[in-house]
Amino acid sequence: MSNLILFWHRRDLRLSDNIGLSKARERSPKIIGVFCLDPAILERDDIAPARVAYLLGCLEELEKNYRQKGSQLLIIRSNPSQTLVNLAGNLSAKAVFFNLDIEPYARQRDQQVIAALQTKGIEVETFWDQLLHAPGQVLTLSKSPYTVYTPFWKNWSQLAKASPKTLENLQGLDENEGEKLTETINLPTLENLGFTWQNPLPLAPGEKAAHSRLEEFCQGVINNYQEDRNFPAFDGTSRLSAALKFGAIGIRTIWTATLELLENCRAQEAKNSIITWQQELAWREFYQHCLYFFPELAVGAYRKEFRHFPWQDNEEHFQAWCQGKTGYPIVDAAMRQLNETGWMHNRCRMIVASFLTKDLIINWQKGEKYFMQKLFDGDLAANNGGWQWSASSGMDPKPLRIFNPASQTQKFDPEGEYIRQWLPELASVDTEYLVTGKIPRLERHRCGYPEPIVDHNQQQKEFKRLYSNQKPKQ
Ligand SMILES: Cc1cc2nc3c(=O)[nH]c(=O)nc-3n(C[C@H](O)[C@H](O)[C@H](O)COP(=O)(O)OP(=O)(O)OC[C@H]3O[C@@H](n4cnc5c(N)ncnc54)[C@H](O)[C@@H]3O)c2cc1C
């Protein structure tokens, strides 16, 4: 009987701190990695070129890391429930191991793959790896999933968390087995897959870059995170989101780093900052648990009031928002940052999402999709959670949050630094004009910068009126 285990990588593009892979290694040293470029994902119309560029970069490094450990990573490009199963059969694999995911598509696909493998008599073992606590481990006293973040955090933060493990050396395929590889391909380029992305990525792909970024962040930026994370002109956040989305770094590695910092930290301000960062990691887990237990979130509003909301969906306004031409400097700067880099600062994600839904009265799902088409860290659970929070359609005990673009700018970009960085045409405009948004008409004309496409005060009144008509009558 063969002792070969196929390890199917999905959102865990790394060798270290990988629960499923460590479990496979406990069973056998002969482990071959597999990654499937799934057309059902890559051919969707909400795939960001920057995200695919990051994915391919991670796979390139993973191939190298497998070789260094004595084994190999195989790449296939078709439906995994056929090709992965055929591959496992051709190689007479003893078992296929993989880590589970919370997304509705992945869960359904995995059921098909498991069934097909079992029909062939191939053992399947699955694990939870991408979260510190799997769905079902964090429940209310009545054993229900949480729908509010604060009590989730209180419970989640008290639970004991696993530590990361390193991986011993592996054994690869022998020559005979290598000849049976009919399904595998060389890792394609971005262009082979039909995408183009030329700008530098906000974080270099792969395990090594993610670890260096964590180290750098923990050596300095994290100590002022509580304050600095709000200012989009600062490098005040970790930028680890894509690494977390694709699992270029393990969540236990990140958590352990925060615990070590807390242990060695004396200043209360720095301690608060580290805890604030931990709370962001818990938001990530909260939204993943929500999507797991309420998969319908992926296709519509959580709150009834928003299921038939009379969105105005003006296409010209939507295009102006996408292109960063709304005439509201903070909104436009943020959208240009997204379009040019594939990343947007969290404060700005909240501002532009509020603007799209409350000022332009456009369905949040259009914004959600546009973000997925651009973000290098685009992630269904976090993106959907962020959009539903901003639209007031989601699990937020404080509905009807409306951000005022001018007061947000005055608080969080008081010198207009961020605006000037992303809207160079406004570089010479007075700070006072930039932060109030009250740029005189002639000045706008001189800079080639548009007039505001809507009036914030009027639109928020209109939004509230529409909303009050939707509320269930007592
Ligand atoms: C409308 C909207 C859409 C968003 N879309 C995404 C998305 O597609 N992918 C994504 O990873 N995040 C998304 N976020 C959350 C947040 O903006 C990003 O995680 C963050 O800006 C990434 O930068 P960072 O890695 O420097 O974050 P840091 O501030 O360093 O936070 C550390 C990590 O915590 C997690 N995190 C932080 N804030 C949140 C949050 N509010 N919700 C869930 N996880 C969080 C991320 O994994 C992040 O990398 C969205 C937020 C909003 C308001």
The ligand as an ORCA input file, in Angstrom:
! r2SCAN-3c Opt
* xyz 0 1
  C     -16.336     48.189      2.761
  C     -15.177     47.355      3.311
  C     -14.659     46.316      2.546
  C     -13.600     45.531      3.045
  N     -13.120     44.511      2.257
  C     -12.137     43.700      2.754
  C     -11.639     42.605      1.985
  O     -12.110     42.323      0.874
  N     -10.627     41.873      2.517
  C     -10.092     42.129      3.749
  O      -9.173     41.427      4.182
  N     -10.571     43.143      4.489
  C     -11.558     43.937      4.037
  N     -12.014     44.988      4.797
  C     -11.470     45.165      6.150
  C     -10.237     46.089      6.263
  O     -10.452     47.274      5.588
  C      -8.964     45.424      5.731
  O      -8.802     44.146      6.301
  C      -7.724     46.254      6.060
  O      -7.837     47.546      5.556
  C      -6.495     45.576      5.476
  O      -5.358     46.301      5.766
  P      -4.302     45.788      6.832
  O      -3.905     44.388      6.518
  O      -3.222     46.792      6.905
  O      -5.155     45.762      8.165
  P      -4.740     45.833      9.720
  O      -5.351     47.074     10.266
  O      -3.297     45.641      9.946
  O      -5.557     44.600     10.346
  C      -4.982     43.309     10.477
  C      -5.841     42.274      9.811
  O      -7.090     42.157     10.470
  C      -8.110     41.862      9.527
  N      -9.086     42.960      9.537
  C      -8.859     44.250      9.866
  N     -10.019     44.950      9.836
  C     -10.975     44.086      9.472
  C     -12.375     44.204      9.264
  N     -13.038     45.355      9.441
  N     -13.055     43.113      8.852
  C     -12.437     41.928      8.690
  N     -11.105     41.758      8.883
  C     -10.385     42.816      9.268
  C      -7.450     41.769      8.161
  O      -7.149     40.413      7.928
  C      -6.185     42.594      8.373
  O      -5.124     42.231      7.505
  C     -13.063     45.791      4.323
  C     -13.589     46.844      5.075
  C     -14.629     47.621      4.579
  C     -15.176     48.747      5.408
*
